[in-house]
Amino acid sequence: MNKPEIDLTKLKLVHTLELPVRWRDLDDLGHVNNSVYFTYFEQARVEWWSTIDEVLAVDKQGPVIVTANCNFLKPIFYPTTLHINVHAGLPGNSSYIIYYEIFTKNQTLELAAHGSTKIVWVDYSQGKAIPLPEKFRRLVGPK
């Protein structure tokens, strides 16, 4: 099975989300449309960020996604509940990577997809990357 390029057990598991597949998530073939996986990543990421809002609350600064990818391992069908893990990658100077795992939750958890988003910390008024805030760096640092 296609595994993430990085060993996620070495990174912090910062959030988990249980999410039912909605009928509207399906395409004409009866499985979740490939674009919806990114919506699942987004939902998990935003829920995590809402739990650390005080860390992210910096005037006119914040996270911007610069890349996103997904590896589709098996189709997801309705009805099922998804279990999504969010892992924080090690921080760089002005960026970090969030890694995701999407499991179908039937009798057992089965890995259906994994992916990542690279986040750059940006000064919105200048429109350029700046160093990650220290309190955020400590939050997502080594396990």
CNS distance restraints for C-alpha pairs under 8 A (distance, minus, plus):
assign (resid   1 and name CA) (resid  73 and name CA) 7.48 0.50 0.50
assign (resid   2 and name CA) (resid  71 and name CA) 7.95 0.50 0.50
assign (resid   2 and name CA) (resid  73 and name CA) 6.87 0.50 0.50
assign (resid   3 and name CA) (resid 114 and name CA) 7.89 0.50 0.50
assign (resid   4 and name CA) (resid   8 and name CA) 7.70 0.50 0.50
assign (resid   4 and name CA) (resid 114 and name CA) 6.71 0.50 0.50
assign (resid   4 and name CA) (resid 115 and name CA) 7.53 0.50 0.50
assign (resid   7 and name CA) (resid  11 and name CA) 7.54 0.50 0.50
assign (resid   8 and name CA) (resid  12 and name CA) 7.88 0.50 0.50
assign (resid   8 and name CA) (resid  87 and name CA) 6.99 0.50 0.50
assign (resid   8 and name CA) (resid  99 and name CA) 7.84 0.50 0.50
assign (resid  10 and name CA) (resid 143 and name CA) 6.73 0.50 0.50
assign (resid  11 and name CA) (resid  87 and name CA) 6.12 0.50 0.50
assign (resid  11 and name CA) (resid  88 and name CA) 6.29 0.50 0.50
assign (resid  11 and name CA) (resid  89 and name CA) 6.15 0.50 0.50
assign (resid  11 and name CA) (resid  90 and name CA) 7.48 0.50 0.50
assign (resid  11 and name CA) (resid 142 and name CA) 6.78 0.50 0.50
assign (resid  11 and name CA) (resid 143 and name CA) 5.71 0.50 0.50
assign (resid  12 and name CA) (resid  87 and name CA) 5.40 0.50 0.50
assign (resid  12 and name CA) (resid  88 and name CA) 5.60 0.50 0.50
assign (resid  12 and name CA) (resid  89 and name CA) 7.46 0.50 0.50
assign (resid  12 and name CA) (resid 140 and name CA) 7.14 0.50 0.50
assign (resid  12 and name CA) (resid 142 and name CA) 7.14 0.50 0.50
assign (resid  12 and name CA) (resid 143 and name CA) 5.15 0.50 0.50
assign (resid  13 and name CA) (resid  85 and name CA) 6.92 0.50 0.50
assign (resid  13 and name CA) (resid  86 and name CA) 5.87 0.50 0.50
assign (resid  13 and name CA) (resid  87 and name CA) 4.43 0.50 0.50
assign (resid  13 and name CA) (resid  88 and name CA) 6.68 0.50 0.50
assign (resid  14 and name CA) (resid  48 and name CA) 7.16 0.50 0.50
assign (resid  14 and name CA) (resid  85 and name CA) 7.92 0.50 0.50
assign (resid  14 and name CA) (resid  86 and name CA) 5.80 0.50 0.50
assign (resid  14 and name CA) (resid  87 and name CA) 5.53 0.50 0.50
assign (resid  14 and name CA) (resid  88 and name CA) 6.42 0.50 0.50
assign (resid  15 and name CA) (resid  44 and name CA) 7.44 0.50 0.50
assign (resid  15 and name CA) (resid  48 and name CA) 5.67 0.50 0.50
assign (resid  15 and name CA) (resid  85 and name CA) 6.10 0.50 0.50
assign (resid  15 and name CA) (resid  86 and name CA) 5.11 0.50 0.50
assign (resid  15 and name CA) (resid  87 and name CA) 7.17 0.50 0.50
assign (resid  16 and name CA) (resid  44 and name CA) 7.21 0.50 0.50
assign (resid  16 and name CA) (resid  83 and name CA) 7.00 0.50 0.50
assign (resid  16 and name CA) (resid  84 and name CA) 5.48 0.50 0.50
assign (resid  16 and name CA) (resid  85 and name CA) 4.61 0.50 0.50
assign (resid  16 and name CA) (resid  86 and name CA) 6.08 0.50 0.50
assign (resid  17 and name CA) (resid  44 and name CA) 6.08 0.50 0.50
assign (resid  17 and name CA) (resid  82 and name CA) 7.84 0.50 0.50
assign (resid  17 and name CA) (resid  83 and name CA) 5.76 0.50 0.50
assign (resid  17 and name CA) (resid  84 and name CA) 5.08 0.50 0.50
assign (resid  17 and name CA) (resid  85 and name CA) 6.70 0.50 0.50
assign (resid  18 and name CA) (resid  81 and name CA) 6.66 0.50 0.50
assign (resid  18 and name CA) (resid  82 and name CA) 5.55 0.50 0.50
assign (resid  18 and name CA) (resid  83 and name CA) 4.72 0.50 0.50
assign (resid  18 and name CA) (resid  84 and name CA) 6.43 0.50 0.50
assign (resid  19 and name CA) (resid  81 and name CA) 5.54 0.50 0.50
assign (resid  19 and name CA) (resid  82 and name CA) 5.03 0.50 0.50
assign (resid  19 and name CA) (resid  83 and name CA) 6.57 0.50 0.50
assign (resid  19 and name CA) (resid  84 and name CA) 7.81 0.50 0.50
assign (resid  20 and name CA) (resid  79 and name CA) 7.59 0.50 0.50
assign (resid  20 and name CA) (resid  80 and name CA) 6.03 0.50 0.50
assign (resid  20 and name CA) (resid  81 and name CA) 4.15 0.50 0.50
assign (resid  20 and name CA) (resid  82 and name CA) 5.90 0.50 0.50
assign (resid  21 and name CA) (resid  25 and name CA) 6.70 0.50 0.50
assign (resid  21 and name CA) (resid  32 and name CA) 7.98 0.50 0.50
assign (resid  21 and name CA) (resid  77 and name CA) 7.83 0.50 0.50
assign (resid  21 and name CA) (resid  78 and name CA) 6.09 0.50 0.50
assign (resid  21 and name CA) (resid  79 and name CA) 6.23 0.50 0.50
assign (resid  21 and name CA) (resid  80 and name CA) 5.77 0.50 0.50
assign (resid  21 and name CA) (resid  81 and name CA) 5.89 0.50 0.50
assign (resid  21 and name CA) (resid  82 and name CA) 6.92 0.50 0.50
assign (resid  22 and name CA) (resid  26 and name CA) 7.57 0.50 0.50
assign (resid  22 and name CA) (resid  78 and name CA) 7.16 0.50 0.50
assign (resid  22 and name CA) (resid  79 and name CA) 7.62 0.50 0.50
assign (resid  23 and name CA) (resid  78 and name CA) 6.66 0.50 0.50
assign (resid  23 and name CA) (resid  79 and name CA) 7.89 0.50 0.50
assign (resid  25 and name CA) (resid  31 and name CA) 7.88 0.50 0.50
assign (resid  25 and name CA) (resid  32 and name CA) 5.30 0.50 0.50
assign (resid  25 and name CA) (resid  33 and name CA) 6.24 0.50 0.50
assign (resid  25 and name CA) (resid  36 and name CA) 6.36 0.50 0.50
assign (resid  26 and name CA) (resid  30 and name CA) 5.56 0.50 0.50
assign (resid  26 and name CA) (resid  31 and name CA) 5.00 0.50 0.50
assign (resid  26 and name CA) (resid  32 and name CA) 4.26 0.50 0.50
assign (resid  26 and name CA) (resid  33 and name CA) 5.46 0.50 0.50
assign (resid  26 and name CA) (resid  77 and name CA) 7.67 0.50 0.50
assign (resid  26 and name CA) (resid  78 and name CA) 7.61 0.50 0.50
assign (resid  27 and name CA) (resid  31 and name CA) 5.89 0.50 0.50
assign (resid  27 and name CA) (resid  32 and name CA) 6.07 0.50 0.50
assign (resid  27 and name CA) (resid  33 and name CA) 5.14 0.50 0.50
assign (resid  30 and name CA) (resid  77 and name CA) 6.64 0.50 0.50
assign (resid  30 and name CA) (resid  78 and name CA) 7.69 0.50 0.50
assign (resid  31 and name CA) (resid  75 and name CA) 6.10 0.50 0.50
assign (resid  31 and name CA) (resid  76 and name CA) 5.45 0.50 0.50
assign (resid  31 and name CA) (resid  77 and name CA) 4.62 0.50 0.50
assign (resid  31 and name CA) (resid  78 and name CA) 6.93 0.50 0.50
assign (resid  32 and name CA) (resid  36 and name CA) 6.74 0.50 0.50
assign (resid  32 and name CA) (resid  37 and name CA) 7.78 0.50 0.50
assign (resid  32 and name CA) (resid  75 and name CA) 6.92 0.50 0.50
assign (resid  32 and name CA) (resid  76 and name CA) 5.50 0.50 0.50
assign (resid  32 and name CA) (resid  77 and name CA) 6.20 0.50 0.50
assign (resid  32 and name CA) (resid  78 and name CA) 7.80 0.50 0.50
assign (resid  33 and name CA) (resid  37 and name CA) 7.41 0.50 0.50
assign (resid  34 and name CA) (resid  38 and name CA) 7.85 0.50 0.50
assign (resid  34 and name CA) (resid  72 and name CA) 8.00 0.50 0.50
assign (resid  35 and name CA) (resid  39 and name CA) 7.14 0.50 0.50
assign (resid  36 and name CA) (resid  40 and name CA) 6.37 0.50 0.50
assign (resid  37 and name CA) (resid  41 and name CA) 6.33 0.50 0.50
assign (resid  37 and name CA) (resid  70 and name CA) 7.59 0.50 0.50
assign (resid  38 and name CA) (resid  42 and name CA) 6.08 0.50 0.50
assign (resid  38 and name CA) (resid  70 and name CA) 7.61 0.50 0.50
assign (resid  39 and name CA) (resid  43 and name CA) 6.11 0.50 0.50
assign (resid  40 and name CA) (resid  44 and name CA) 6.28 0.50 0.50
assign (resid  41 and name CA) (resid  45 and name CA) 6.07 0.50 0.50
assign (resid  41 and name CA) (resid  84 and name CA) 7.99 0.50 0.50
assign (resid  41 and name CA) (resid 100 and name CA) 6.73 0.50 0.50
assign (resid  42 and name CA) (resid  46 and name CA) 5.96 0.50 0.50
assign (resid  43 and name CA) (resid  47 and name CA) 6.10 0.50 0.50
assign (resid  44 and name CA) (resid  48 and name CA) 6.22 0.50 0.50
assign (resid  44 and name CA) (resid  84 and name CA) 6.98 0.50 0.50
assign (resid  44 and name CA) (resid  85 and name CA) 7.86 0.50 0.50
assign (resid  44 and name CA) (resid  86 and name CA) 6.93 0.50 0.50
assign (resid  45 and name CA) (resid  49 and name CA) 6.12 0.50 0.50
assign (resid  45 and name CA) (resid  86 and name CA) 7.13 0.50 0.50
assign (resid  46 and name CA) (resid  50 and name CA) 6.07 0.50 0.50
assign (resid  47 and name CA) (resid  51 and name CA) 6.68 0.50 0.50
assign (resid  48 and name CA) (resid  52 and name CA) 6.88 0.50 0.50
assign (resid  49 and name CA) (resid  53 and name CA) 5.93 0.50 0.50
assign (resid  49 and name CA) (resid  56 and name CA) 7.47 0.50 0.50
assign (resid  52 and name CA) (resid  56 and name CA) 6.54 0.50 0.50
assign (resid  53 and name CA) (resid  57 and name CA) 5.89 0.50 0.50
assign (resid  55 and name CA) (resid 135 and name CA) 6.46 0.50 0.50
assign (resid  55 and name CA) (resid 136 and name CA) 5.99 0.50 0.50
assign (resid  56 and name CA) (resid  62 and name CA) 6.62 0.50 0.50
assign (resid  56 and name CA) (resid 136 and name CA) 7.30 0.50 0.50
assign (resid  57 and name CA) (resid  62 and name CA) 7.72 0.50 0.50
assign (resid  58 and name CA) (resid  62 and name CA) 6.75 0.50 0.50
assign (resid  60 and name CA) (resid 123 and name CA) 6.06 0.50 0.50
assign (resid  60 and name CA) (resid 124 and name CA) 5.35 0.50 0.50
assign (resid  60 and name CA) (resid 125 and name CA) 6.37 0.50 0.50
assign (resid  61 and name CA) (resid 121 and name CA) 7.02 0.50 0.50
assign (resid  61 and name CA) (resid 122 and name CA) 5.52 0.50 0.50
assign (resid  61 and name CA) (resid 123 and name CA) 4.49 0.50 0.50
assign (resid  61 and name CA) (resid 124 and name CA) 5.49 0.50 0.50
assign (resid  61 and name CA) (resid 125 and name CA) 7.98 0.50 0.50
assign (resid  62 and name CA) (resid 121 and name CA) 5.29 0.50 0.50
assign (resid  62 and name CA) (resid 122 and name CA) 5.47 0.50 0.50
assign (resid  62 and name CA) (resid 123 and name CA) 6.82 0.50 0.50
assign (resid  62 and name CA) (resid 124 and name CA) 7.38 0.50 0.50
assign (resid  63 and name CA) (resid 119 and name CA) 5.96 0.50 0.50
assign (resid  63 and name CA) (resid 120 and name CA) 5.65 0.50 0.50
assign (resid  63 and name CA) (resid 121 and name CA) 4.64 0.50 0.50
assign (resid  63 and name CA) (resid 122 and name CA) 6.16 0.50 0.50
assign (resid  64 and name CA) (resid 119 and name CA) 5.46 0.50 0.50
assign (resid  64 and name CA) (resid 120 and name CA) 5.32 0.50 0.50
assign (resid  64 and name CA) (resid 121 and name CA) 6.30 0.50 0.50
assign (resid  64 and name CA) (resid 122 and name CA) 6.67 0.50 0.50
assign (resid  65 and name CA) (resid 117 and name CA) 6.55 0.50 0.50
assign (resid  65 and name CA) (resid 118 and name CA) 5.81 0.50 0.50
assign (resid  65 and name CA) (resid 119 and name CA) 4.56 0.50 0.50
assign (resid  65 and name CA) (resid 120 and name CA) 6.36 0.50 0.50
assign (resid  66 and name CA) (resid 117 and name CA) 7.41 0.50 0.50
assign (resid  66 and name CA) (resid 118 and name CA) 5.72 0.50 0.50
assign (resid  66 and name CA) (resid 119 and name CA) 6.02 0.50 0.50
assign (resid  66 and name CA) (resid 120 and name CA) 6.77 0.50 0.50
assign (resid  67 and name CA) (resid 117 and name CA) 5.50 0.50 0.50
assign (resid  67 and name CA) (resid 118 and name CA) 5.21 0.50 0.50
assign (resid  67 and name CA) (resid 119 and name CA) 7.55 0.50 0.50
assign (resid  68 and name CA) (resid 115 and name CA) 7.47 0.50 0.50
assign (resid  68 and name CA) (resid 116 and name CA) 5.73 0.50 0.50
assign (resid  68 and name CA) (resid 117 and name CA) 4.29 0.50 0.50
assign (resid  68 and name CA) (resid 118 and name CA) 6.53 0.50 0.50
assign (resid  69 and name CA) (resid 115 and name CA) 5.30 0.50 0.50
assign (resid  69 and name CA) (resid 116 and name CA) 5.54 0.50 0.50
assign (resid  69 and name CA) (resid 117 and name CA) 6.56 0.50 0.50
assign (resid  70 and name CA) (resid 113 and name CA) 6.86 0.50 0.50
assign (resid  70 and name CA) (resid 114 and name CA) 5.78 0.50 0.50
assign (resid  70 and name CA) (resid 115 and name CA) 4.10 0.50 0.50
assign (resid  70 and name CA) (resid 116 and name CA) 6.69 0.50 0.50
assign (resid  71 and name CA) (resid 113 and name CA) 5.52 0.50 0.50
assign (resid  71 and name CA) (resid 114 and name CA) 5.40 0.50 0.50
assign (resid  71 and name CA) (resid 115 and name CA) 5.84 0.50 0.50
assign (resid  72 and name CA) (resid 112 and name CA) 6.54 0.50 0.50
assign (resid  72 and name CA) (resid 113 and name CA) 4.69 0.50 0.50
assign (resid  72 and name CA) (resid 114 and name CA) 6.97 0.50 0.50
assign (resid  73 and name CA) (resid 111 and name CA) 7.33 0.50 0.50
assign (resid  73 and name CA) (resid 112 and name CA) 5.06 0.50 0.50
assign (resid  73 and name CA) (resid 113 and name CA) 5.16 0.50 0.50
assign (resid  73 and name CA) (resid 114 and name CA) 7.94 0.50 0.50
assign (resid  74 and name CA) (resid 111 and name CA) 7.86 0.50 0.50
assign (resid  74 and name CA) (resid 112 and name CA) 4.91 0.50 0.50
assign (resid  74 and name CA) (resid 113 and name CA) 6.99 0.50 0.50
assign (resid  75 and name CA) (resid 112 and name CA) 6.74 0.50 0.50
assign (resid  76 and name CA) (resid  80 and name CA) 7.92 0.50 0.50
assign (resid  76 and name CA) (resid 104 and name CA) 7.18 0.50 0.50
assign (resid  76 and name CA) (resid 112 and name CA) 6.97 0.50 0.50
assign (resid  80 and name CA) (resid 104 and name CA) 6.69 0.50 0.50
assign (resid  80 and name CA) (resid 105 and name CA) 6.58 0.50 0.50
assign (resid  80 and name CA) (resid 106 and name CA) 6.75 0.50 0.50
assign (resid  81 and name CA) (resid 104 and name CA) 6.14 0.50 0.50
assign (resid  81 and name CA) (resid 105 and name CA) 5.35 0.50 0.50
assign (resid  81 and name CA) (resid 106 and name CA) 7.32 0.50 0.50
assign (resid  82 and name CA) (resid 102 and name CA) 6.54 0.50 0.50
assign (resid  82 and name CA) (resid 103 and name CA) 5.59 0.50 0.50
assign (resid  82 and name CA) (resid 104 and name CA) 4.76 0.50 0.50
assign (resid  82 and name CA) (resid 105 and name CA) 5.55 0.50 0.50
assign (resid  83 and name CA) (resid 102 and name CA) 5.92 0.50 0.50
assign (resid  83 and name CA) (resid 103 and name CA) 5.04 0.50 0.50
assign (resid  83 and name CA) (resid 104 and name CA) 6.29 0.50 0.50
assign (resid  83 and name CA) (resid 105 and name CA) 6.29 0.50 0.50
assign (resid  83 and name CA) (resid 109 and name CA) 7.75 0.50 0.50
assign (resid  84 and name CA) (resid 100 and name CA) 6.81 0.50 0.50
assign (resid  84 and name CA) (resid 101 and name CA) 5.55 0.50 0.50
assign (resid  84 and name CA) (resid 102 and name CA) 4.61 0.50 0.50
assign (resid  84 and name CA) (resid 103 and name CA) 6.21 0.50 0.50
assign (resid  85 and name CA) (resid 100 and name CA) 5.55 0.50 0.50
assign (resid  85 and name CA) (resid 101 and name CA) 5.15 0.50 0.50
assign (resid  85 and name CA) (resid 102 and name CA) 6.71 0.50 0.50
assign (resid  86 and name CA) (resid  98 and name CA) 6.80 0.50 0.50
assign (resid  86 and name CA) (resid  99 and name CA) 5.83 0.50 0.50
assign (resid  86 and name CA) (resid 100 and name CA) 4.84 0.50 0.50
assign (resid  86 and name CA) (resid 101 and name CA) 6.87 0.50 0.50
assign (resid  87 and name CA) (resid  98 and name CA) 5.78 0.50 0.50
assign (resid  87 and name CA) (resid  99 and name CA) 5.02 0.50 0.50
assign (resid  87 and name CA) (resid 100 and name CA) 6.34 0.50 0.50
assign (resid  88 and name CA) (resid  96 and name CA) 7.59 0.50 0.50
assign (resid  88 and name CA) (resid  97 and name CA) 6.44 0.50 0.50
assign (resid  88 and name CA) (resid  98 and name CA) 4.89 0.50 0.50
assign (resid  88 and name CA) (resid  99 and name CA) 6.43 0.50 0.50
assign (resid  88 and name CA) (resid 140 and name CA) 5.68 0.50 0.50
assign (resid  89 and name CA) (resid  96 and name CA) 5.85 0.50 0.50
assign (resid  89 and name CA) (resid  97 and name CA) 4.86 0.50 0.50
assign (resid  89 and name CA) (resid  98 and name CA) 5.61 0.50 0.50
assign (resid  89 and name CA) (resid  99 and name CA) 6.91 0.50 0.50
assign (resid  89 and name CA) (resid 140 and name CA) 6.95 0.50 0.50
assign (resid  89 and name CA) (resid 141 and name CA) 7.72 0.50 0.50
assign (resid  90 and name CA) (resid  96 and name CA) 6.17 0.50 0.50
assign (resid  90 and name CA) (resid  97 and name CA) 7.22 0.50 0.50
assign (resid  90 and name CA) (resid 140 and name CA) 6.54 0.50 0.50
assign (resid  90 and name CA) (resid 141 and name CA) 5.55 0.50 0.50
assign (resid  90 and name CA) (resid 142 and name CA) 6.35 0.50 0.50
assign (resid  91 and name CA) (resid  95 and name CA) 6.11 0.50 0.50
assign (resid  91 and name CA) (resid  96 and name CA) 4.60 0.50 0.50
assign (resid  91 and name CA) (resid  97 and name CA) 7.52 0.50 0.50
assign (resid  91 and name CA) (resid 132 and name CA) 7.92 0.50 0.50
assign (resid  91 and name CA) (resid 137 and name CA) 6.12 0.50 0.50
assign (resid  91 and name CA) (resid 140 and name CA) 6.74 0.50 0.50
assign (resid  91 and name CA) (resid 141 and name CA) 6.28 0.50 0.50
assign (resid  92 and name CA) (resid  96 and name CA) 5.73 0.50 0.50
assign (resid  92 and name CA) (resid 132 and name CA) 7.91 0.50 0.50
assign (resid  93 and name CA) (resid 131 and name CA) 5.32 0.50 0.50
assign (resid  93 and name CA) (resid 132 and name CA) 6.30 0.50 0.50
assign (resid  94 and name CA) (resid 120 and name CA) 5.72 0.50 0.50
assign (resid  94 and name CA) (resid 121 and name CA) 5.48 0.50 0.50
assign (resid  94 and name CA) (resid 122 and name CA) 7.98 0.50 0.50
assign (resid  94 and name CA) (resid 129 and name CA) 6.32 0.50 0.50
assign (resid  94 and name CA) (resid 130 and name CA) 5.53 0.50 0.50
assign (resid  94 and name CA) (resid 131 and name CA) 4.17 0.50 0.50
assign (resid  94 and name CA) (resid 132 and name CA) 4.85 0.50 0.50
assign (resid  95 and name CA) (resid 118 and name CA) 6.99 0.50 0.50
assign (resid  95 and name CA) (resid 119 and name CA) 5.41 0.50 0.50
assign (resid  95 and name CA) (resid 120 and name CA) 4.23 0.50 0.50
assign (resid  95 and name CA) (resid 121 and name CA) 5.99 0.50 0.50
assign (resid  95 and name CA) (resid 131 and name CA) 7.73 0.50 0.50
assign (resid  95 and name CA) (resid 132 and name CA) 6.78 0.50 0.50
assign (resid  96 and name CA) (resid 118 and name CA) 5.93 0.50 0.50
assign (resid  96 and name CA) (resid 119 and name CA) 5.47 0.50 0.50
assign (resid  96 and name CA) (resid 120 and name CA) 6.74 0.50 0.50
assign (resid  97 and name CA) (resid 116 and name CA) 6.59 0.50 0.50
assign (resid  97 and name CA) (resid 117 and name CA) 5.65 0.50 0.50
assign (resid  97 and name CA) (resid 118 and name CA) 4.38 0.50 0.50
assign (resid  97 and name CA) (resid 119 and name CA) 5.92 0.50 0.50
assign (resid  98 and name CA) (resid 116 and name CA) 5.40 0.50 0.50
assign (resid  98 and name CA) (resid 117 and name CA) 5.34 0.50 0.50
assign (resid  98 and name CA) (resid 118 and name CA) 6.43 0.50 0.50
assign (resid  98 and name CA) (resid 119 and name CA) 7.51 0.50 0.50
assign (resid  99 and name CA) (resid 114 and name CA) 7.45 0.50 0.50
assign (resid  99 and name CA) (resid 115 and name CA) 5.83 0.50 0.50
assign (resid  99 and name CA) (resid 116 and name CA) 4.33 0.50 0.50
assign (resid  99 and name CA) (resid 117 and name CA) 6.74 0.50 0.50
assign (resid 100 and name CA) (resid 114 and name CA) 5.38 0.50 0.50
assign (resid 100 and name CA) (resid 115 and name CA) 5.24 0.50 0.50
assign (resid 100 and name CA) (resid 116 and name CA) 5.84 0.50 0.50
assign (resid 101 and name CA) (resid 111 and name CA) 7.00 0.50 0.50
assign (resid 101 and name CA) (resid 112 and name CA) 7.85 0.50 0.50
assign (resid 101 and name CA) (resid 113 and name CA) 6.01 0.50 0.50
assign (resid 101 and name CA) (resid 114 and name CA) 4.38 0.50 0.50
assign (resid 101 and name CA) (resid 115 and name CA) 6.73 0.50 0.50
assign (resid 102 and name CA) (resid 111 and name CA) 5.98 0.50 0.50
assign (resid 102 and name CA) (resid 112 and name CA) 5.69 0.50 0.50
assign (resid 102 and name CA) (resid 113 and name CA) 5.15 0.50 0.50
assign (resid 102 and name CA) (resid 114 and name CA) 6.00 0.50 0.50
assign (resid 103 and name CA) (resid 109 and name CA) 5.59 0.50 0.50
assign (resid 103 and name CA) (resid 110 and name CA) 5.05 0.50 0.50
assign (resid 103 and name CA) (resid 111 and name CA) 4.35 0.50 0.50
assign (resid 103 and name CA) (resid 112 and name CA) 5.31 0.50 0.50
assign (resid 103 and name CA) (resid 113 and name CA) 7.08 0.50 0.50
assign (resid 104 and name CA) (resid 108 and name CA) 7.90 0.50 0.50
assign (resid 104 and name CA) (resid 109 and name CA) 5.61 0.50 0.50
assign (resid 104 and name CA) (resid 110 and name CA) 5.33 0.50 0.50
assign (resid 104 and name CA) (resid 111 and name CA) 6.59 0.50 0.50
assign (resid 104 and name CA) (resid 112 and name CA) 6.42 0.50 0.50
assign (resid 105 and name CA) (resid 109 and name CA) 4.87 0.50 0.50
assign (resid 105 and name CA) (resid 110 and name CA) 6.87 0.50 0.50
assign (resid 120 and name CA) (resid 129 and name CA) 6.44 0.50 0.50
assign (resid 121 and name CA) (resid 129 and name CA) 5.66 0.50 0.50
assign (resid 121 and name CA) (resid 130 and name CA) 5.89 0.50 0.50
assign (resid 121 and name CA) (resid 131 and name CA) 6.70 0.50 0.50
assign (resid 121 and name CA) (resid 132 and name CA) 5.79 0.50 0.50
assign (resid 122 and name CA) (resid 127 and name CA) 6.52 0.50 0.50
assign (resid 122 and name CA) (resid 128 and name CA) 5.41 0.50 0.50
assign (resid 122 and name CA) (resid 129 and name CA) 4.32 0.50 0.50
assign (resid 122 and name CA) (resid 130 and name CA) 5.53 0.50 0.50
assign (resid 123 and name CA) (resid 127 and name CA) 5.69 0.50 0.50
assign (resid 123 and name CA) (resid 128 and name CA) 5.66 0.50 0.50
assign (resid 123 and name CA) (resid 129 and name CA) 6.27 0.50 0.50
assign (resid 123 and name CA) (resid 130 and name CA) 6.31 0.50 0.50
assign (resid 124 and name CA) (resid 128 and name CA) 7.10 0.50 0.50
assign (resid 132 and name CA) (resid 136 and name CA) 6.72 0.50 0.50
assign (resid 132 and name CA) (resid 137 and name CA) 6.33 0.50 0.50
assign (resid 133 and name CA) (resid 137 and name CA) 6.24 0.50 0.50
assign (resid 134 and name CA) (resid 138 and name CA) 6.20 0.50 0.50
assign (resid 135 and name CA) (resid 139 and name CA) 6.32 0.50 0.50
assign (resid 136 and name CA) (resid 140 and name CA) 6.38 0.50 0.50
assign (resid 137 and name CA) (resid 141 and name CA) 5.69 0.50 0.50
